[in-house]
Amino acid sequence: MDFKTLATGLGFTEGPTALEDGTLWVTSIDHGVLYHLDPSGETIEVIEIGGRPNGLTVDDAGVLYITQAGDDTTTAGIQRVEGGQVSHIATGLDQPNDLCFGPDGRLYFTDPRKVPNILDRTSAPAGRLYACDRDGGKMDLVHEGILFPNGLAFGPGGDILYVAETATPHRIFQASMDSGQLGEPAALAVLDAGVPDGIAVDDTGNLWVAAVRGTSVQVFDADGQLVRKLDCGEGSRPTNLCFGLHQKLLYVTDAGRGGVLTFDVDVRGVALYG
């Protein structure tokens, strides 16, 4: 399956988020901004965020939420962009990575903490998974222990949460979700090659995983079996992915070439919460 290059020149891209109008938001970690792209890939808006913005999601009102990894000038935490204004709704975190809304209306996000070497499990402190209200209130630690938790996504029905463990051996975990209570995560799959980063789920329940350092997107069924592999090309660094909202289209942020790729696929993404 061949890809198309939607956009380039955007830096270390992450957090693709498709909107109802067919446009796409992405973060740029090294540029410290959000890019708003039209369906042709042209930039129609740039919002200065500062720091190292990573994961991105949007609620039903069009408000954007960002996991801000922080730097010497910007505090790590969860940021919100509403009406072009950027504010922090949560701080006191290490280096938040990715986020999504859950079936209970709360915002779930990973905080992998600072890891000297993600290939060495002995150097990785226990990562954390949090949930908070969309105004940042009532922040709960819902799990601690996955080493460098990264991308996360809910499955169809919202009763399973998937989380990528970027540290060796590069696994995908799944945990049951019942009335806002998370069960104990269990390993579901190990990547064929590369390191798991962002996750998306299609409407058949398959998991689509951006394999950073692996130049591919890997697709696993609900039993953890590898069923497809999409080649993103030499020099690519797939970091995250999302489905278009009204078409069978997969967006992949390619940090290696500073842009966004698209694949025409035969499924749609599972409906997201917001």
Buried (B, 14 or more C-beta within 10 A) or exposed (E): EEBEEBBEEBBBBBBBBBBEEBBBBBBBBEBBBBBBBBBEBEEEEEBEBBBBBBBBBBBEEEBBBBBBBBBEEBBBBBBBBEEEEBEBBBBEBBBBBBBBBBBEEBBBBBBBBEBEEBBEBEEBBEBBBBBBBBEBEEBEEBBBEBBBBBBBBBBBEBEBBBBBBBBBEBBBBBBEBEEEEBBEBEEBBBBBEBBBBBBBBBEEBBBBBBBBBBBBBBBBBBEBEBEBBBEBBEEBBBBBBBBBBEEBBBBBBBBBBBBBBBBEBEBBBBEBBB
